[in-house]
Amino acid sequence: MIDPVVTILATAFRHPISAPNIEAGYERFRALSADALDEDGFRAGVAECLRRGLIREPIRLPEGALQCHWHLELTPAGVAAARGLEND
């Protein structure tokens, strides 16, 4: 079984994602990760990464923006965890 957290960490380490919404973010993630996770697995993985402090809050309103954007970006703890995956 694929671990969503590991897949998200590995993908976000190489490819930070910025999209207008979570649906577009998921589509970009799927393209980068070769369809490794279905949408439910992706959402669950993002929630777990947030709980563990491995990714930054994905929904943001950049200064001057008229609407929120969705981002997949690792925190310093997430970067360290992703680097640890590469060393395994």
C-alpha positions in Angstrom: 0.0 0.0 0.0 1.3 3.5 -0.9 1.8 5.8 2.1 0.2 9.1 1.2 2.5 11.1 3.5 5.6 9.7 1.9 4.2 10.3 -1.6 3.3 13.9 -0.8 6.6 14.6 0.8 8.6 13.2 -2.1 6.5 15.1 -4.7 6.4 18.4 -2.8 10.2 18.2 -2.1 10.9 18.2 -5.9 7.9 20.2 -7.1 6.1 22.8 -4.9 2.6 23.2 -6.3 0.6 26.4 -6.6 -2.9 26.2 -8.0 -6.1 28.2 -8.0 -7.9 25.5 -5.9 -7.4 22.0 -4.4 -8.9 20.3 -7.5 -6.3 21.9 -9.8 -3.6 21.2 -7.2 -4.6 17.6 -7.1 -4.5 17.3 -10.9 -1.0 18.8 -10.9 0.1 16.4 -8.1 -1.3 13.5 -10.1 0.7 14.5 -13.1 3.9 14.8 -11.0 3.4 11.6 -9.0 2.3 9.4 -11.9 -1.2 9.0 -10.4 0.2 7.5 -7.2 -2.8 8.5 -5.0 -6.5 8.8 -5.6 -8.3 12.0 -4.5 -9.3 10.6 -1.2 -5.8 9.4 -0.4 -4.4 12.7 -1.5 -6.8 14.7 0.8 -6.1 12.3 3.7 -2.4 12.6 3.1 -2.5 16.4 3.0 -4.5 16.5 6.3 -2.0 14.1 7.9 1.0 16.2 6.7 -0.7 19.3 8.2 -1.3 17.6 11.5 2.4 16.6 11.6 3.6 20.1 10.6 5.2 18.8 7.4 3.5 21.2 5.0 2.4 24.8 5.3 -1.3 25.7 5.3 -2.3 25.0 1.7 -5.1 27.7 1.4 -3.7 31.2 1.3 -4.7 34.6 0.3 -1.6 36.3 -1.1 -1.3 40.0 -0.5 -3.2 41.9 -3.2 -5.0 38.8 -4.5 -8.7 38.7 -5.1 -9.1 35.1 -4.2 -7.4 32.3 -2.3 -4.9 30.0 -3.9 -3.9 26.4 -3.0 -0.2 25.6 -2.3 1.7 22.4 -1.5 4.8 23.6 0.2 7.0 21.8 2.8 7.9 23.3 6.1 11.5 22.9 7.4 10.4 19.7 9.2 8.8 18.5 5.9 12.1 19.2 4.0 14.1 17.2 6.7 11.6 14.3 6.5 11.8 14.3 2.7 15.6 14.4 2.7 15.4 11.4 5.1 13.4 9.5 2.6 16.1 10.0 0.0 18.7 8.6 2.4 16.7 5.4 3.1 
